[in-house]
Amino acid sequence: MQFKRLKFNVDGLLIANKPLGMSSNQLVSKIKFLFSAKKVGHTGTLDPMATGLLPLCLGEATKFSSYLLNADKTYEASIRLGYKSSTGDKEGEITKQNINKIPSLAEIRKLLNKFIGTIEQLPPMYSALKHQGKPLYSYAREGIDIPRAKRKIMIHKIELLSYQGNNLIISIMCSKGTYIRTLAEDIGDQLNIGGYLIDLKRTKIGNFSIENSISIEAIEQTKNDERIKFLLPTEELLSEYKNIVLNSKEEIAIKDGRIIEIKEKIPGMYRLYSSNNDFIGLGEIDKTESLKVKRLKSLKN
């Protein structure tokens, strides 16, 4: 007889460090199992070949995951120059380019600066973007090229970390929707020597850094009833927003979905707390000093 594994209401934020070769969904399933959690979701996928920061939302935290999805991200990317890949990364068919010389350090620095700011990117065929309900990589594997529109993205900062031989390592701080694989190819193309991504690590998302992440091994080696210590409070997802503490009448009104007046606050998003300092949700104040709910935690209890 097969017994069904019990699942529990586990709430919080886990700052996970995704290992190489594991997909984002596989990591979600792993954490769901390790915490016996009913509900787990991620805050932005990483390719299996990529490693690094992948915050995971458990239980009530999943309601607020979209606010981290839109956050700026920082990556450390390794690019091999002088070659091209059919997929833009090391998993594709690699072709050596006929080149006379590898660019100098000064030429590399000059080119990287040109990518800073708002630029347009063509989403790669080997991506999870959907066309008629089917991911682009499925078409690519069949040898079918789907026309794609270019997208505007923002590169806030590019830092050259290392340049040895034909291997270039850079750090990129960028907006949501940036394809680092495409950036690697574009850098190679504009240097007229080709290039493809050989390694990618996400190091920051919003206010979260890989230095504070937890490995799967560390969780597995911890006793079941002690794993809860790795979870941050749900409101940490919204750490960029200031707090508002509501009195009991305001709290009841907000939970009823009513709009209340809050004086002397700058318009914008705020974390909402009860008079007992319990996090209850996220609200927004408009120019008329009216506070309305954007998202509430469950009203159970």
Residue, then its C-alpha position, 0 to 999 in steps of 0.5 A: m500500500q502506498f502512503k500519500r506524503l503529508k503536505f503543510n502550509v509553510d510560508g516564507l522566502l527561501i534564498a536558494n542557490k541553484p546548482l548547475g544542471m537543475s532546471s528552475n522547476q526541478l528546484v521548486s519540486k525539490i524544495k516542495f519535497l524537502f519542506s513538505a510544502k503545499k505551495v512553492g514558486h520561483t521568482g524568475t527562471l534560470d536555464p539549467m546551465a546557469t547557476g546562482l540566486l533563485p529566490l523561492c516563495l513558499g505558501e503566502a509568499t507566492k502572492f507577492s512573487s511578482y514584485l521580485l520578478n520585476a526587480d533588476k538582476t546582476y549576472e556574472a557571465s563567461i564568454r568565449l570569443g572567436y567561436k559561434s554556437s548554434t544555441g548561443d551557449k556551450e550546449g550548441e554546435i560550436t564553430k570556430q571563426n576565421i579571425n586575424k587577431i583577438p581584440s585588445l583590452a582597451e577595445i573590449r572596454k570601449l565596446l562594453n560601454k556601448f551596451i550600457g543604457t536602453i538597448e534592443q534585443l532579439p529574443p533567442m530561438y532557444s528560449a522559453l518564450k511561447h509562440q502559439g502556445k509552444p516554447l520557441y526552443s521546441y521550434a528551434r530543435e525542429g529547425i524552424d525559425i519563428p520571426r520575433a520582435k526586438r525588445k527594449i531592455m536596460i543595461h545599468k552597468i557592465e564591469l569587466l572582471s577578467y580577460q585572458g586569452n579568448n575568455l571574457i568574464i563580465s558582470i552585468m546589472c540589467s532589467k527584467g527580460t534581458y537575455i545574457r546569451t544574446l548579449a554574449e553573441d552581440i558582443g562577439d558580433q560587434l567585435n567581428i570575431g563571434g562569441y558565445l556564453i560558456d558560463l552564467k551565474r546570477t549574483k543579485i536580484g533586487n536587494f538579495s545577494i548570492e552571499n546570503s543564499i542557501s545551497i540544496e546540500a545545506i538544506e538536505q543535511t539539516k533535520n526536517d523540523e529545523r529547515i524552517k530556519f532557512l526561511l525569511p518572512t514573507e515581507e522580505l520580498l517587499s523590502e524596498y518599500k517603507n512600512i505603514v502601521l495601521n490602527s485597529k479601525e484602519e486594519i479592519a477597513i483595509k481587510d474589508g477592501r475599503i479605501i482609507e485616508i493616510k496623511e503625510k505620506i509620499p504616494g507609492m507602495y507600502r508594506l502594511y502592518s497591524s497594530n501588533n506589528d504583524f505583516i498583513g499585505l501591500g498597499e498603495i497611496d495615491k496623490t489624494e492620500s488614499l490608501k488602497v490594498k494591492r495584495l493581502k495575506s490570507l485572512k485565516n486565523 
